[in-house]
Amino acid sequence: MRMIISPAKKMNVDTDSLPPLGLPVFLPQAGRLLETLRAMPPQELQALWKCSAPLARQNVERLQNMDLRRGLTPAILSYEGIQYQYMAPGVMESGQLDYLREHLRILSGFYGLLRPFDGVVPYRLEMQAKLSVDGAKDLYAFWGRQLAEELEAESDWVLNLASKEYSRAVVPHLPVSAVLTCLFGQWEEGRLREKGTLCKMARGQMVRWLAENRVESREGVRAFACLDYRFDRELSDERQYVFIKGGR
């Protein structure tokens, strides 16, 4: 089993807590993206990033000084979003970190697919960014089947805990039977709704729970019962597990 999650926009540099254990598998492709971004005018980069002028200036400077092989932070400690706060890898035991190293993969618009202890540097590039590279109209086309093929080579099934923006880079290229997607929702006015922040919290908590319990099977995933979520057997099937917050 491999589980896939999304990255976070906010990134941290931590070269002291834990050492990187390798370089990203798709480092040459990341280098090509870096070349493309460096060649773009600042105004185009700001439009691509959809950010403020001060933030764009910060990231333009970051691009010019970026070294993909030095000053690296393990990917699992680099991202700072809500999902990663609930995962809390910084306070995991060694056995739980070993589990993540084996089972967890982080999707990235810039790096493609990351193992938890691959060394990375801060970057700004979302998977849905309209960046044309080497004839590919966007990053989905640039990455193509590469990320899915890497996952297929590692395991026979994937637990999808990524957002739609990122899972779209992998799931369409995998056999339907090889993907199990988890949905986290709650009932409101008779409808099942997913809320962004709550989903991020649940995904991070599930990663932590899976590591704590060394879960390996699809059946084992059903036992997740954190943050007041419970597995709903009636709404779930072999392709999608539905977890409801607070019951029906």
N, C-alpha and C positions, 0 to 999 in steps of 0.2 A: 504494500500500500504506500502511495505517496499522497500527501495532502498539499493542495495549492492555496496560497493566500495572496492578497494584494499587498503592494508596498504602502508607504505613507509619504505624503508630500514633505513633511518636516523630517530632516535627517540630522544626525548627531555624529560628531567625531569622537571616538573613544579608542585610543591606541594603547590603553593601559589595562583594562579589565580582563580581556581575554584575547589571545593572539588569533589572527586569521589562520585558517588551516589550508588555504589554497586560493587560487584565482578563479574567477567565473569561467564557466565552460565556454561561453560565447564572448570572451574578451575581444577577439579580433573584430567581431561585429560591433561591439560597443566602441571600439576605436574608430571604426568607420563612421558611426553616428557622431562621435566627437568631432571628427574632421568636418563633417557636414555642418554641424552647429557652429563651429568656429568660423566658418566661411560666410555665415549669415550676418547681415547688418543688425545692429542693436534693435532697431525699430521692428524688424521682422521677428526677432527673437522674443521681444515683448509680446507681440501679437500671438506668437506660437504658444507662449507660456500663459497668456491671459492673466497677467499680474500687473502690479503697480510699477511705476517708473523706478522707485528706489530698489524694489526687489529685483527688477530686471537688471539694473546696474550691478547689483551684488552677484547675480548669476552669470552675467557676461564676464565679470572679473574672474569668477570661479572657473569658467570654461577656459580662459586663457592660461590659467595656472594649473589646470588639472593634470595629474599624473596617475594613470590607472594602475600603477605597480608600486607606488610608495605612499606612506602615510595612510594605510588602509585600516578600516574598521570592520569587524565581522558583521555581515549583513543583519543578523538577528539583533544586534545591539545598535545598528545604525538608524533604523526607522523608529520614529517617536510618536506615531499616531495612537488613537484610542485603542485600536485592536492590539497593538504591541504593549500598551500599558496593562491591559487585562491579561495578556499572555505572560507578562513579567518575566522575561528570560533572565534578567539580571539577578534574580533571587532563586533561580532553579537549581536543583541539586545536579550533580554530575551525571547521574543516570538519566535524568529527564533531558538534559542537554544532549546526551548520546542518542536518545530517542529522536529528538528533533533533527540531529545531524543526519540520521538515517531516513527519516520519513517526511520532513518538511521541505517544501520548495516555495520560493518567493518569486512571483512573476514581476517583471520590470520592463517598462518601455525602453529603458536604456541598456540594461544588462541581459534582457531576455528571461533567463531562468537562473535563479540563485540558490545555492545550498546555504544553510544558515551561517556557516563559518567561512564562506567566501569573502575575501577582502574587497571592500568597496569604498568609493569616495562619494561625498554628497553631489547630487546632480538634480536637475529639474527637467523631467520629460515624462509626461503621462502617456499611457498606451494609446489613448484616443487622439493624441496630438496629430494634426494634419501636416506631418513632415514627409516630404518626398525625398527618397534616397535611392540612388542607383536604379531608377526606373520604377521603383515601387511607389504607389501613390500615397501610402501612409504606413504606419508602423505595423499594422496587421498584415499588410502585404509584404513588408520588409522581413518580418519574422516568419511568415508563411507557416509551413508545417514543422519547422525546426524544433520548436519548444515541445510540441506534442510527441515528436519522434524521440526526443531525449527522455521524456517521461515514460513512453512505451518501452524503451530499452531498460529502464530501471525497475518497472513494476507492471503487474497485470491489471491494476485498477487504481483509479484516482479519486480521492475524496475532495470534492470541490467546495472550498470555503472562501473563494475569491468573489469579488464583485463582478457584475456582468461586464463591465468595461475590460477587466483583465481576463476573466474566464473565456471571453470571446476569442482570445488569442490562442487558446488551447482546445477547448471542448469540441468545437466543430470538426477538428482534425482527428479526434479519437473515436473509436467504436462506441456506439451508444451504451452498450453493456459494460464498458470499462469505466464509466463515470458515475459517481454517486454525489449528487448535489444536496447540500443542507440548506433548508429555508428556515428562517427564524421570524415568526410573526406573532401578532396578537389580534384578538377579535375586537373590532370597533364598529358599532352600529350594524352588526350582522355580517360584516366583511372582515376577511383576514388581511391585515396590512403589515407590510415590512417597513420599519423605520430605520433610516440610515445609521444613526448613532447607536441605537440599540442592537442593530445587526453587527456592527463593528465590535461592540462589547461582547456579544455572544460568540462571534467567531474567534476572538482572542481567548476567551475563557474556554472554548471547546479545545483549542490547540493545547492549552495548558492542561486541561483535564485528560486529554488523550495521552499526553506525555506522562502525567502522574500515574495513570492506570495502564500504561503500556498496551494500549488497544491496537489490535492488528486486523480485526475482522469487521465486516459490515455490521454484523449483528451486535458487536460490542459498542458501536457508535450509538445505538439506540438508547443505551443506558444513561446518556448525558442528561443531567437534571440540575444544572446550575443556573443562577440568576432567575429562578422561578420558571425555567423552561421545562417542558415535558414532551417526550416523543408522542406524536399523534398517529396511531396506527391506521386509523380510517382515512386520513388524508395523505398518507405516505404510500409509496410503492418502491419497486426495486431500483428506480432511477433517482428518486427524490425522497429524502427524509424531511418531514415537517415537524418542527418543534414549536409548541405554542407557549407563550408567556402568560401565566396566570389562569390557564385553563380556558374552557369554552364559556 
